Amino acid sequence: MNIEFVPVTLSDITQLSVLARETYSETFSDMNSAETMATYLNEAFHTEQLNKEISNPDSLFLFLMVEGQIAGYLKLNENKAQSEFQEPDGLEIERIYLKKEFQGHGLGSTLLDIAIDIAITDNKSYVWLGVWEHNDHAIAFYEHKGFTRTGYHYFNMGSERQKDYIMRKEL
C-alpha cells in the first residue's frame, strides 16, 4: 500500500473543509442531534475558520494519502496554538480522522505514529489529546497506544457542552 503524508496548504481549504465535515459526521452523527451536528460543522469547518487555523505557524495539517487518494487528516498544535497547557515541550494532537472506508486497515496507527515522530523530531517530551467521553473505541485505541487519562475538559459542540478526557503519552 502506497502511503504518504502531504502538508495541507491554503490552496487545499475546500478539500480540507469537505474532508473534515465528512469524517466528523461519520464519527459523531449517530450520537448527536442533527441540529447540534449542523451547528458545529458550520462553526468549526467553514473555510474562513480553516484558513485561520492553517495560517497559524504553530499548527500543522497533514493529509494522509493512500494510493493517491485522501484517506484522512491530522492536525497538530504546539506552543500557543494548543487548546490547553501551551507548554513548549508538549504537542497537541487536535484532530486525527480517517474516512470510514479507510478504517480498519491500521491507518489510525499510521496517523498517530507520524504525530509522535514529529513530536520526537521537535524535541517534545509528550503528546496529548482530548477524546469525547462517549467515544469508547477511540479511548481504547489511545490506551492501547500508551496514552493515559490525566483529566478532562469541556468541549462546546453547537449549544451542547460535552466532556472530553485529556489523554497524554510521555515520549
Buried (B, 14 or more C-beta within 10 A) or exposed (E): EEEEBEEBEEEBBEEBBEBBBBBBBBBBBEEBEEEBBBBBBEEBBBEEBBEEBBEEEEBBBBBBBBEEEBBBBBBBBBBEBBBEEBBBEBBBBBBBBBBEEBBEEEBBEBBBEBBBEBBEEEEBEBBBBBBBBEBEEBBEBBEEBBBEBEEBEEBEBBEEEBEBBBBBBEB
